[in-house]
Amino acid sequence: MIKYVQSTGVRHIVIHHPMAYDHHHNEVAVSALKDPDGYKFMMASADALIELAIKLNVQVLIHGGYSDNDAVVNAFGDLKTGRKVIFDRLDYFQQLGGNHVMFENSISPAFDYGDDEIEKEVMAHHYRLCYDISHGFIVLHGDNDKLVKSVERLAPQTVHYHFVDSMGEHHDSLQLGKGKVDWQRVMKVVNPKATNIYEIDLADQNDSREMRASHDYLTKLMAAEKIS
């Protein structure tokens, strides 16, 4: 399927690490002791996809976290320990995949951009990043000033963006222009060399109209910015 998509002229392909296993999130912070099967699937699927990505010259995206604070604490005793486990495993994936792997932020406190401590860590580890704009906005409780600061701070390491709007309260995956993200300000600080996708909830999975409408919205916004 990757070769088929490449044959149509698509140059930038990002494979998303499986989001679920056995009816729960496929979590990097899974406990190898408490959920050995989940751990084996998480590691094996990442290893296999990274190997494939290197072979076919594409990218793999791995979520740094999904679970809420309680789940991480239940798995490892406290959030600090859970975060260390995550960074140790991301280090392994980075060493294995190099320029073929990237790590996405979530709204989980285990791996959330907008959190100064997390951002300092990802910068110190020199990770290649995927920045989901809506996730950052939700973590920062709808504060556009803080969002712009976070996006700008991580831009040098960001290689891919998920452009998604949000009301900044919970995971809503809105079409651009339907939420409260200040896209005019955000677009001034993103990495212009990074790729992106409109990761919008679709009413019909066979119809990308919300994604196309988001692209039209952003295109018109950027055109108006150049005129002004």
Backbone torsions as a table, in degrees:
resi	resn	phi	psi	omega
1	MET	NA	-38.0	177.6
2	ILE	-62.6	-45.2	179.3
3	LYS	-63.9	-35.5	178.1
4	TYR	-63.9	-46.6	179.4
5	VAL	-63.5	-41.7	177.8
6	GLN	-61.6	-35.5	-178.2
7	SER	-66.6	-19.1	179.0
8	THR	-85.1	-4.2	177.9
9	GLY	106.5	-0.8	178.5
10	VAL	-72.6	123.7	-174.5
11	ARG	-97.9	-26.8	-175.5
12	HIS	-116.1	109.9	-179.3
13	ILE	-120.3	128.4	178.2
14	VAL	-119.6	118.8	177.6
15	ILE	-91.2	124.2	179.1
16	HIS	-85.6	124.2	174.6
17	HIS	-51.3	138.2	-179.8
18	PRO	-47.8	133.2	-174.9
19	MET	-85.1	-18.0	-175.7
20	ALA	-140.7	154.6	173.9
21	TYR	-147.5	127.0	176.8
22	ASP	52.0	47.0	173.9
23	HIS	68.5	21.2	172.2
24	HIS	-145.2	168.2	-176.6
25	HIS	-60.4	141.5	174.2
26	ASN	-82.3	89.0	-165.3
27	GLU	-97.3	125.8	174.7
28	VAL	-57.8	-34.8	-179.0
29	ALA	-86.3	29.7	177.4
30	VAL	-72.4	143.1	178.4
31	SER	-83.1	122.8	179.2
32	ALA	-66.4	-25.7	-179.6
33	LEU	-83.7	-43.0	-175.6
34	LYS	-85.4	-24.3	179.8
35	ASP	-141.2	70.5	-176.3
36	PRO	-60.9	-37.0	179.4
37	ASP	-67.1	-42.1	177.8
38	GLY	-63.5	-39.1	178.7
39	TYR	-64.3	-45.3	-179.1
40	LYS	-62.2	-40.3	179.7
41	PHE	-67.0	-44.3	-179.3
42	MET	-58.5	-47.9	-177.3
43	MET	-70.8	-45.7	-176.7
44	ALA	-65.5	-39.9	-179.8
45	SER	-68.1	-39.0	177.3
46	ALA	-65.4	-46.4	179.1
47	ASP	-58.1	-45.7	-176.8
48	ALA	-66.2	-42.2	-178.4
49	LEU	-70.4	-37.2	177.4
50	ILE	-65.3	-41.5	177.0
51	GLU	-60.1	-42.9	178.9
52	LEU	-65.5	-41.3	-178.8
53	ALA	-62.8	-41.0	178.2
54	ILE	-64.8	-42.8	-178.6
55	LYS	-63.1	-40.6	-174.4
56	LEU	-104.7	4.9	177.4
57	ASN	58.8	51.8	174.3
58	VAL	-125.3	-172.0	-175.4
59	GLN	-117.1	150.7	172.0
60	VAL	-117.8	132.3	177.2
61	LEU	-106.5	126.8	178.2
62	ILE	-119.7	127.9	177.6
63	HIS	-72.6	130.5	177.8
64	GLY	-71.0	-20.8	-179.9
65	GLY	-178.5	155.1	175.0
66	TYR	-127.6	-39.9	-166.3
67	SER	-70.5	155.5	175.5
68	ASP	-77.3	176.2	-174.9
69	ASN	-58.3	-42.1	-176.9
70	ASP	-61.6	-39.9	-178.5
71	ALA	-66.3	-40.6	179.0
72	VAL	-66.1	-43.0	179.1
73	VAL	-63.9	-41.0	179.0
74	ASN	-63.8	-32.6	-178.2
75	ALA	-78.1	-37.2	-170.9
76	PHE	-127.4	-0.7	177.3
77	GLY	97.6	-36.2	177.3
78	ASP	-160.8	162.9	-175.6
79	LEU	-65.8	-37.9	-178.6
80	LYS	-60.3	-44.1	179.0
81	THR	-65.7	-42.1	178.5
82	GLY	-60.4	-42.1	178.7
83	ARG	-64.1	-39.0	179.1
84	LYS	-62.8	-40.7	177.9
85	VAL	-61.4	-43.8	179.8
86	ILE	-60.1	-50.2	-177.7
87	PHE	-65.3	-34.9	176.5
88	ASP	-62.8	-41.2	-178.9
89	ARG	-74.0	-36.6	176.4
90	LEU	-65.4	-36.4	175.2
91	ASP	-58.1	-43.5	179.8
92	TYR	-62.7	-46.3	-179.6
93	PHE	-63.9	-38.0	179.3
94	GLN	-65.3	-43.6	178.8
95	GLN	-62.9	-37.8	-178.1
96	LEU	-73.4	-42.4	-171.3
97	GLY	-100.1	-20.7	-179.9
98	GLY	54.6	-126.1	-178.0
99	ASN	-79.5	14.5	178.0
100	HIS	-111.3	7.0	-178.7
101	VAL	-133.7	145.0	177.7
102	MET	-140.7	159.7	-175.8
103	PHE	-123.4	129.5	-176.4
104	GLU	-99.2	141.9	174.3
105	ASN	-75.2	158.0	177.7
106	SER	-132.3	-173.7	173.3
107	ILE	-95.8	1.8	175.9
108	SER	-74.8	137.6	178.0
109	PRO	-65.5	-8.3	178.2
110	ALA	-73.5	-29.5	-178.2
111	PHE	-157.2	75.2	-175.0
112	ASP	-123.9	116.6	173.9
113	TYR	-68.2	147.5	-170.0
114	GLY	107.1	-24.1	174.2
115	ASP	-86.9	118.5	-175.9
116	ASP	-55.4	-41.5	-177.4
117	GLU	-64.1	-45.0	178.6
118	ILE	-64.0	-44.1	-177.7
119	GLU	-63.5	-39.5	177.3
120	LYS	-63.1	-38.6	180.0
121	GLU	-66.4	-47.8	-177.2
122	VAL	-66.0	-32.0	176.8
123	MET	-70.1	-41.0	-179.8
124	ALA	-66.8	-31.2	-179.9
125	HIS	-86.9	-5.7	177.9
126	HIS	57.9	38.7	179.0
127	TYR	-69.3	149.5	166.9
128	ARG	-84.2	130.3	-168.8
129	LEU	-116.9	148.9	162.5
130	CYS	-109.8	124.4	179.9
131	TYR	-106.4	112.1	172.6
132	ASP	-85.8	111.7	-174.0
133	ILE	-61.5	-41.0	-178.8
134	SER	-66.1	-37.5	179.0
135	HIS	-62.2	-46.0	178.4
136	GLY	-61.4	-40.0	-178.5
137	PHE	-64.9	-40.3	179.7
138	ILE	-68.7	-43.9	178.1
139	VAL	-58.0	-35.8	-177.6
140	LEU	-93.4	15.3	173.5
141	HIS	54.7	40.6	174.1
142	GLY	75.7	22.4	-179.2
143	ASP	-93.8	104.8	-177.7
144	ASN	-66.9	-32.8	178.4
145	ASP	-61.3	-46.2	180.0
146	LYS	-70.1	-35.0	178.6
147	LEU	-62.8	-47.9	-179.5
148	VAL	-60.4	-41.1	178.9
149	LYS	-61.9	-42.9	-179.5
150	SER	-67.0	-46.8	-179.6
151	VAL	-60.7	-43.2	-179.9
152	GLU	-65.7	-40.9	-178.3
153	ARG	-62.6	-39.3	-175.6
154	LEU	-95.5	-2.7	-176.3
155	ALA	-54.0	-41.4	-178.4
156	PRO	-60.3	-26.1	-179.2
157	GLN	-102.7	-4.3	-177.5
158	THR	-85.1	123.5	-178.7
159	VAL	-110.1	-8.0	-177.2
160	HIS	-155.7	143.4	177.8
161	TYR	-124.1	144.8	165.2
162	HIS	-103.0	107.6	177.1
163	PHE	-85.8	109.2	-177.0
164	VAL	-144.1	136.2	177.7
165	ASP	-91.1	165.8	-177.6
166	SER	-163.3	157.7	172.3
167	MET	-84.2	-7.2	177.2
168	GLY	82.4	16.6	-176.9
169	GLU	-114.6	-39.5	179.7
170	HIS	-156.0	176.2	-175.9
171	HIS	-72.4	100.4	-175.8
172	ASP	-117.9	-16.6	172.1
173	SER	50.1	59.7	-174.3
174	LEU	-89.0	153.8	171.2
175	GLN	-60.4	143.1	179.7
176	LEU	-59.4	135.0	-177.3
177	GLY	94.0	-10.2	-179.6
178	LYS	-97.7	-7.4	180.0
179	GLY	-116.0	-154.8	-174.2
180	LYS	-113.2	6.2	177.5
181	VAL	-66.9	133.4	177.6
182	ASP	-86.0	87.0	-173.8
183	TRP	-65.9	-29.7	178.7
184	GLN	-60.8	-42.1	178.7
185	ARG	-75.5	-40.9	-178.6
186	VAL	-61.4	-43.0	-175.8
187	MET	-67.8	-17.7	177.8
188	LYS	-76.6	-17.4	-174.4
189	VAL	-119.2	-0.5	177.9
190	VAL	-72.8	160.9	175.5
191	ASN	-75.6	113.6	-176.3
192	PRO	-66.9	-15.2	-179.8
193	LYS	-87.9	-10.4	-177.0
194	ALA	-77.9	152.5	172.8
195	THR	-84.0	171.3	179.5
196	ASN	-157.6	162.9	174.0
197	ILE	-145.5	151.4	176.1
198	TYR	-92.1	97.2	-174.6
199	GLU	-89.6	74.0	-172.8
200	ILE	-103.1	145.3	171.7
201	ASP	-66.9	124.6	-179.2
202	LEU	-99.4	138.4	176.1
203	ALA	-66.8	-33.1	178.7
204	ASP	-132.8	117.6	-176.7
205	GLN	-63.8	-14.4	177.4
206	ASN	-98.1	8.3	-178.8
207	ASP	-137.1	115.7	-174.6
208	SER	-91.3	24.8	-171.4
209	ARG	-58.2	-36.0	178.7
210	GLU	-66.8	-34.2	176.7
211	MET	-70.2	-42.6	179.4
212	ARG	-66.6	-38.0	177.8
213	ALA	-65.6	-35.6	177.9
214	SER	-66.1	-40.8	178.5
215	HIS	-64.5	-42.1	178.1
216	ASP	-62.1	-42.4	179.7
217	TYR	-60.4	-47.8	-176.4
218	LEU	-69.7	-38.2	178.6
219	THR	-61.6	-45.0	179.2
220	LYS	-66.8	-37.7	179.5
221	LEU	-64.2	-44.2	-179.3
222	MET	-68.4	-36.4	178.2
223	ALA	-65.5	-41.3	-179.8
224	ALA	-66.5	-35.2	179.4
225	GLU	-65.2	-39.5	179.8
226	LYS	-67.9	-37.7	179.6
227	ILE	-66.0	-41.3	-178.2
228	SER	-73.8	NA	NA
